[in-house]
């Protein structure tokens, strides 16, 4: 990509459309917001993120950040010898706990992230997530049922709370 921004096919398509709008439709303000673009590494397991990492949020919001995280074995692996693990993190900022980052590792992370990306781009708060009735049983329900903030806010390097965006 020649502009030095997020190098993803959907981003290039959106940038081309916005450029066409500016050039041919007189929409001078037609621009992409590069801040909250969901990204996924299609690995085994998939790794996905949108928004700020915990470290980035702490810098931007002067440590006024609350982190919720969860590690679990999805139900489909509960009785399996494979024991695949899933990890999720919500990074929230400010007294209203606006969700400024979501980080996922595990089966289904690639599919789950798209819907939650809409919520992040709309400015959803932790309270919005909490008011959402969970789909059970599903891995995605973890993101709307996390109730306890990370025990040590600021423990960015704690092995149990790896910042998945930076790890990917």
N, C-alpha and C positions, 0 to 999 in steps of 0.2 A: 504494500500500500504506500502511496506516495505522500500522504499527509502526516504520517507518523502517529496516527491514532490507533485505536483498537483494530487489529487486522483480522477481521472475520467477514465471511461472505455476506451475511445479512446486513452488516454495517456498511459494506461497500455498496450494496444495492440501495439501502436507505440514503446513503450520501449522494449517489447518482440521482435518485429521485428528487432530493432536496435541491441539488444543483439545477436540475431541469426546471423545477418550480421557480427558482430565482431567475433563471435565464429566459424562460418562455412564458411564465404565468405572472410575472411582476410581483412575486411573493418574496420581497427583499429580506424578510425575517425568517424564511424557511431554512432552518438549521437543525442539525442533530444535537441532542443533549448526550454527550459522551460519558456523563457521570455514572449512570446506572444501566450499563449494558450487561445482560447476563452472559456468562461464559461457562462452557462445560468442556472438560477434558474427557473424551470418550474412552476411558481406560476401564480396567477391571479391578476395582469398582470405579464407577464414574465419579468425577469430582466436579462440583459446580459452585459458582459464586456470583453474587451481584452486589454492587455497592462497595462500601468501604470495608477494609480489613479492621480488625480490632485496633491495631496500632495506628492506622490512618485516622480512625474515628477519635482516638484519644488525643491525637495531635490537633485535629480540626476543632474538637469540642472541649478542649482544655480538661481532659479526663472526666467530663460529665457524661460518662458512658456506662451503660449497664449491659452485661453480657449474659445471655442465657444459653446453655449448651446441654446436649444430651448425647449419650452413647448407649446403644442398645443393639440387640440381635433381632432383626425383623422376624415376625411370626413364621414366615415361610421357612426360616432356618432354625427355629426353636428346637426342633427334634433332630436336626441334621448334624452329622459329624463335621460338616463344612464350617459351621459357626460363623458365617459372614457377619461382620459388624458394620453398623452405620453410625455416623457422627454428624451432628447438626449444631449450628451456632447461629443465634440471632444477635446482632450488634445493634443496640439501641442507644439513642443520644437525647440528651436534654431531659427536663423534668417531665415532659409528655411522653418520653421514651419512643420517639420516632424511630422506626426500623430503618437503619441506614446501611445495613449489610446482612446478607444471609450466606452461609457457607455450608455446603453439604458434601458428604462423602459416603457413598454406599449405593446399593442397588436402587434404581429409580430416581436417583438424584437428577439425572439428565432430564427426565420428564417432569418431575415435581417443580423444578426451578422456574419453568416458564410461567406458571400461574402465580407463583409468589413474586415474580419479577413485576407483574402488573401491580400488585399491592405496594411494593417498594416504590415504584414510579408514581403511584398515586399519593404517596406520603403517609402510608399506613403507620399506625402506632402499635405498640405492644398490646394496648387495650383493644384495638381492632382485632388483632389476632386472637386475644383471649375470648372475645365475644363470638368468635366463629365456632360453630358446632363441628366437631371433628368427625371425619369419616373413619369408622372403626370396623375392622382392623385395617390399618394402613400405616405405612411409614410416615406419610405426610402429616398425620395427626399429631406427631411430635411437635411440629412447628406451631401448632395452635393450642397445645396443652402444656408447654413449658411454663412452670410457675416459679421456680427458684432461680434467682440470679446466681451467677458464678460466685463461688465462695470468696475468692480473692480477686476483686477487680484490679486489673493491672498485671495479673500474673500471665503476661503475654507469652512467656517462654515455658510455662508449665507444660510438661509433656502430655498431660491429660486434656489440655485445651490448646492444641496446635491451631494456629491461624491458617486455615485451609487455603485461603486465597494465595497467601505467600508461599505455601508449600507446593501449590500447583504451578 
